[in-house]
Amino acid sequence: MRYLVTGGAGFLGAALANRLHAAGHEVRVLDDLSAGDPARLHPDIPLARGDVNDVPKLWTLLQGVDCVYHLAARVSVPESVLFPREYNAVNVGGTVSVLEAMRAVGVRRVVLSSSGAVYGEQGDQPLDEHMPPDPRSPYAVSKIAAEYYVRTTGILYGIETVALRIFNAYGRGQQLPAAHPPVIPAFLKHAARDGSLVVHGDGSQTRDYVYIDDVIDALVAASTAPGVDRLVINVGSGVETSVNELVAAIGGALGKEINPLHTTAQSGGVSRMCASLTRAAEKLSFRPKVPLAEGLRRMVAEDARFQLRESSQPRSFLRLR
């Protein structure tokens, strides 16, 4: 098959593009390189640098394509609070641009990378796709808006659509931006350098951490699976992990005891998140294979950033939310 991966030089996008290429498919990548890195991609995968809102460029890249993976997005929840207009322009406007270009060229299927953040605060766990969304950030709003655009315009334009609500993905190659880094790589790097970790509240707040290889399994399946048109499907580990449990798991991966500091200040995030995987199992034959402890061990083994070393710097602090 022929695929276009938008955001294909990013953390998830590059892993997906490389997997598809290794399986013998023709893959094209579009990325503005604001967070992507061409070095992540196999050298035989063509990369077009550009804006996902550049419809003429999309027309060119979509020629002969069977399926689009739309992963291009701004992804930081705290940053979205500061810059909601930018998140709307990229995450919502970019989705509409991709759909318009697909209609013009005649591409038959799109797989949207959405987020478990759309659920917000829910009374019941695990979170299933029938629950009404309750977005609590501009990022989450942009993702649910993108889902609605994909579904509605898919119906209007005759495009097959599926949206995967990906929970807290982590794994090798995950970037560490200076501002608002993802919790697992930030935590690993800080703990490996003997920094003190500050946990908001009692550490009972939970998330669903899913390893990158499992996420890519679900994405690959979604491009050809039957009976998924117009659906949203959760992609997670199906395991609810508290901050305290994450601290212990990272200590185990590093082979050291971690004693975090607790503060009474509240994090502002939702209290619990865990994905129901019933629909993913039924529609994508998806069953996550990499438990958190194993995923963390792989990250430590494969990335020098997370390996123990003597620190020549004063002890520092990282606040965990």
N, C-alpha and C positions, 0 to 999 in steps of 0.2 A: 504494500500500500504506500501511498504518498501522504505525508503528514506535514502540516505547518505547526510549529510550537511557538506561540508568542510568549515572551519572557523566557525563552529557551536557553539563556546563558545564566539563569539564576539557580538557586539551590535545588528546587524541585525540577525546574525546566531542563537543566543540563543532564540531570540523572535520567529523566524521561527520554530526552533526545538520544542519549548514548545507548539506552536500553533498546529503543526502537531501531537504531542503526545497527546494533549488534545482531538483532533478529533479522536483518536483511531488508528492512524497509528504507524507502527514500525519505529523508528528513530535511526540512528547511527550518531555520530558526530566525525569528525576528526579536531583537532586544535593543533597548536604548542604552544599555550598559550603565544605567544609573546605579544598579545593584548587581548586575551580571558581570561575569568574567569569561572572556572567550577561552581562556586556558582550561576551563572545565570541560569543554566540548572536544569530542574526537576530531582530529584535524580534517577528516573527510566530510564533516557536516558543514554545509555552507551557512554562514551567519550574515544576515543583513542587519546593519545597525540602523535603527530608525524608531520613530514614534508610532505607537499602536493606533493613534488617531490619523495617521497618514494613509488615507483610503487609496489613492493611486498606487502607493507602494504595496499595499495589501493586494490590490488587483493583480499585480505582477507576481507576487509570491504565491498566490492561491491558484495559479494556472495548473490544472491537472491534479489538484489536491483532493484526496478522498475524505479527510477528516482534519479538523482544526482542534488543537488543544489550546485553549485560551487561558494562559497562566500569567500573562502580563498584568501586574497590579502593584500598587503601593500596599505594604503589608503591616505597618507598625500601628498598633492601637493608640499608644500615647501620641505619636506624631500626627495621627489623624485628628486628634482633638485640637491640635494647634493649627492644622492646615486642612480643614474639611473641604475647601473648594478644590484644592489639588487632588484630593482623594476622589471627589466626585468626577472631576475631569478625566482622570486616568481610569479608575475602576468602573465607572458607569459609562462615561463617554467613550472610552476605549472599547468597551464591550459592544456598544451600539455600532461603532465604526466597523468592527470585525463582522458583525451580523449583516450590515449593509453591503460590505464587500463580498461576503459569502453569497448573498442573494444575487448580486450582479454576475458573479463568476459561475454559480451553480454548484457550490460545494454542498454535500448532502448531510454531514453530521458535524456537530461541535460538542466538545466536552469542556465544561467550565470548571475551573478550580475555584470553589467557594470555600466557606469557612464555618466551623462549628460555632464561631462567635455570634452567628445570627440568632442563636437560641437565647442568649442573655441569661437572666436569672430565672430558673424554672424550679418549681416545687418538687418535681419527681425526677428520678434518675433510673435507668439511663435515658438519654435524650433520643427520642425517635422522630422520624420525619413528619409525623402527623401533628406534632406540637406547634402551636402558633409561634412564630419568631418574636423575639423581644430584644432587638438590637440595642446595645448600651453604649455605642461609640460610632462616630462617623465611619470608621472602617467597616463595622458590622452593617451599618445602614447601606454603605456602598455595595457590599456583597449581596445583600438580600435584593437590592434594586437590580443588580446585574442578573441575579437569578430570574427575576420577574421579566426583565427584558428578553433574556434568552428564551424563556418558555413562550412568552406572548408572540415575539417576532418569529420564533420557530413555527408556531401555528400559522401565522400570517404568510410566511415566506416558504413554507413547505420544507423546513430544515429539521432534521432529527436532532434533539437536544437532550443532554443529561448534565446535571450539575452535581459535582461531588463536594460535599461539605467535609473538608479535611480538618481534623482537629490539630493538636499540637505536634506537628511534624518535627523530627530532629534527626541528626545523623551526620555522617562524614561530609566534609566540605561545607558545613553550614557557616555562613559568614558571621562576623562579629563586628557590626558597626559600632562606632564610638557612642552614639546615642541610641538608647532603647534596644540593647542587644537581646536576642532570644534567651530565655532563662537557662536552658540546659548548657549550651556552649559557654555562656558567661559564667555560670556556676562552676563548670568543670575547670575552666581556665583559672578562675579566682582561687578555687580550693587547691589546685595543683601548686599555686604559688604562695600558699599558706595565708591567704587573706581570710578575714573574719566575715561570716555571712550573717546578715540581719534578716530575720523572718518577721513579716508583719503578722500580728495577732498570734494565735496559738499554733499556727502551722497546719490547721486542719482543712484549709481550703484545698480543693482538688482540681486536677486537670487530667485529660486523656492524652498521653504521650505515645505517638505512633512513629515507628522507625521508617526511614526514607524508603528502604527496599519494599516494605509493605505498601506504602502509598503508591509507589510506581506500579506494583502489581495491580492495584485497583484502577489506576489511570489507563494502563494498557488494556485491561479487560473492557473498560467502558467504551472504547472506540469501535468494538465489533459486537458487543453483547446484544442479543435480541431482547425485545420487550422492555427497554429502558427509556424510550422516547417520552419526554416531558417530565421525567422523574428527577427528584433530588435524592441523593444517596449518601449516607454518612460513611466516612472513612476514618477509622480510629483503631485503637488497640482493644477497645471494649473493657479496659481496666481503668478503674478510678484510682488515681495516685495522689496522695496528699503531699504538701510541701515537706512535711516531716519525713515521709517515706522517700521522697526524692532525695533529700539530704542524706539519708542512710544509704540509698542505692548508689549515689555518687561516691560516698565514702568507701563503699565496697569496691567500686570500679577502680578507685585510686589506691586502694589498700591502706587507707588511713582513717582514723576516727575524726569526725567533724562535729564540733559542738557549736551550733549556731547560736547567735544572740537573738532574743525575741523582743519585739517592741509592741506596745499596745496600739500604735498607730494602725489604722485600717488601710488595706491596699486599694480599695475602690473597685476591685474586680469582682466577678461573680463568685459565689461561694463554692459551687460544685459544677463539674462538667465530666460526663462520661457518655460515650457514644453507644447507642444501640446499633448492633451490626446485623440485625435480622434481615433487613432489606438488602444489604451488601452481600450477605451470604446467598440469598435467594437469586438475586439478579446478576451478580458478578462472580459468584463462587468464591467470594473473598473471605479468607481466614488469615488473620495476621500471624506471622511465623516468628517474629523476633520480639521476645519479652524485653522489658525495660533494662533489666540487669545486663542482658547480652548486648543490647544496643549500646549501652554506655561503655561496656568493655571494648567493643569494636572502635568506638570513637577515641578512647584513650590509646588503644594499640596503633591506630592509623594516623594520628595527628599529634605532632610534636607540641602543639599549643597546650595540650591537655596532659602532658606527661610531667611527673614530679621533677622538680629541680630546686636547688637551693636558691632562695630569693635574696638578692643583694639590696632590695628596696625595703622601706618601712612597711609594716603590716597595713593593709588597706581594708576597706569595707565594701561589701556588695549587698544591697538590699534586695531581698527576694519577695516577690508579690504573689 
